[in-house]
């Protein structure tokens, strides 16, 4: 994103604005570093309690930061320079704000799926919990009921190229259920994106959906991905070389990277970072998806460096794994040295491949990127739906905000008692992705380590 476009975001900073403050984040001694900034939410979030579509409370909505020194850090940004990292932190703050701020109630309708018919997203396509998960005492989610009235918002099917209504609880994070029939979904930031160009925002959102699908599938089905050989620096682009050099100037062991490209053919890289010296962040994972494998590698290296900040911050993890809810619970718990062997299914993989063997979707025309990703989804019978969640504040600084949802992909969940284990794609993943030795219903009992 050009810096002149990003610089408009500075207008959002105010004690009562979208962003209250931006601060440089600090690293633990011996850690690799990359410029990183965290953004504090402005006091405007406190006003949301009066909004009929936003009753969850501002405190709950400040959770979900991947990087920061406290729950007040709602967003963060990393880049090659401090100036750009600061601006990207503001961009992510704007994304979080748009995801949280449910819009004018006049755009929301109340009806049953049966009443809307073909105009509505098929509720049976939504990710489902398994029968065992639904039966757990205290389970907050319920199977969708097509006969019960719920709130809907109008979106656009990218794959079918027509309007489609989406449940409001899926469209916004800040739209908690008002009645039992709306308890069909755990709110999560997957698929939200902001950008000065609408098509680029859609591309980023689509790629994040694909990325999270593999984050969940790889871990839950313990897929032994092929390891990527990145030992030849001459084969890496300049951004990836720079990030790898930063990583190696630390006390961490070399990152182990894997080709996690799914049957969709969209370049995806999964990374396992190891720090044998660390008592709280000995192992962590990261993942990235994009049109160009070189850019994806640079991104996943940059993000894993920044994510490590969060694992060095004090965080109270529930004593019972089944009570895990926060984005950092599993990462902190799995990051401890005594659980390093849980990653052996990846680290012991004997398959090898090279970055140059990965598919390249980029064609030098960013305007076509969303079409390329959508076509891959359409070929596999999937539906991608986009909802415009642009707020007045985003529009005033020249940004678009979108929420993209692909129900046939496995969602990322930090709820140990609600991991969508009844999702058909999750059950047939090993065979579909070429791991016949993993066919079956065996599920990794360990909590999700991604943060």
VENZIPE-V448816 format. One line per field, one symbol per residue. phi: phi as a letter, one per 20 degrees, with the letter a starting at -180 (. if undefined). psi: psi as a letter, one per 30 degrees, with the letter a starting at -180 (. if undefined). burial: b if it has 16 or more other C-alpha atoms within 10 Angstrom, else e. Layout:
phi = ???
psi = ???
burial = ???
//
This chain:
phi = .gfffffffgfeeagddfdeaccfeddfgnefcbgbcddefffgfffffeefecdfnffffefofecqeafffebbbcafcffffffffffffffffffeegeggfedddaeffffmffdgfffefgdffgfffefgnffecfgdfeefceccfccffeelbfbecgffefcfecfgdbgfeecaegbegnebcafdfffffffffffffgfgfgffgffdlefgffeedfeffedfggfffffffffeceffgfddcedfeffmdgccdcddccgeeeccfbbcbbbcafcgfffffffffffffgfgffeegbeegfdgfefcfgegfffffffgfdfffeffefefefcbcgfeffcefcmcgfegffffgfffffdmeddddcfdfegffffdnddcccdccffeffecdefebdlfefgfffdggffencffdfqdfcfffffefc
psi = kkefeeffffffkkfgaekelkkkklllkflllkkkkkkkklffffffffkffigfkeeefflgkfklflffjfllkllfleeeeeefeeeeeeeeeeeejkakfffklklleeefbfflkjfffkkklleeeefkkgkfllkkjffkklklkkakjfefhllkkkkefeekehilkflefgigkjklfkgkkklfkeeeeeeeeeeeeeeeeeeeeeeegikilkkkjgfjfffkleeeeeeeeeefgagllkkjkkjgkaffgjkkkkkjkkiffkffheklllklkafjeeeeeeeeeeeeeeffeefgkkkjkkfkefgkelffeeeeeffkefgeffgffefgkfkkllefflljfkggjfffeeeeeeeeeefgglkkkkkjgkleeeefgglkklkkkjfflklkkgjfgighfgkeeeegeeeeghiffgkagkkkfklkfk.
burial = eeeeebbbbeebbeeebbbbbbebbbbeeebbbbbbbbbbbbbbbeebeeeebbeebbeebbbbbbbbbbbbbbbbbbbeebebbbbbbbbbbbbbbbbbbbbeeeebbebbbbeeeeebbbbebbbbbeeebbeeeeeebbbbbbebbbbbbbbbbbbeeebbbbbbbbbbbbbbbeeebbbbbbbbbbbbbbbbebbbbbbbbbbbbbbbbbbbbbbbbbbbbbbbbbeeeeebeebbbbbbebbeeebbeebbbbbbbbebbbbbbbbbbbbeeeebbbbbbbbbbbbbbbbbbbbbbbbbbbbbbbbbbeeebeeebeebbbbbbbbbbbbbbeeeeebeebbeeeeeebbeebeebbeeeeeebbbbbbbbbbeeebbbbbbbbbbebbeebebbbbbbbbbbbbbbbbbbbbbbbbbebbbbbbeeeeeeebeeeeeeeebbbbb
//
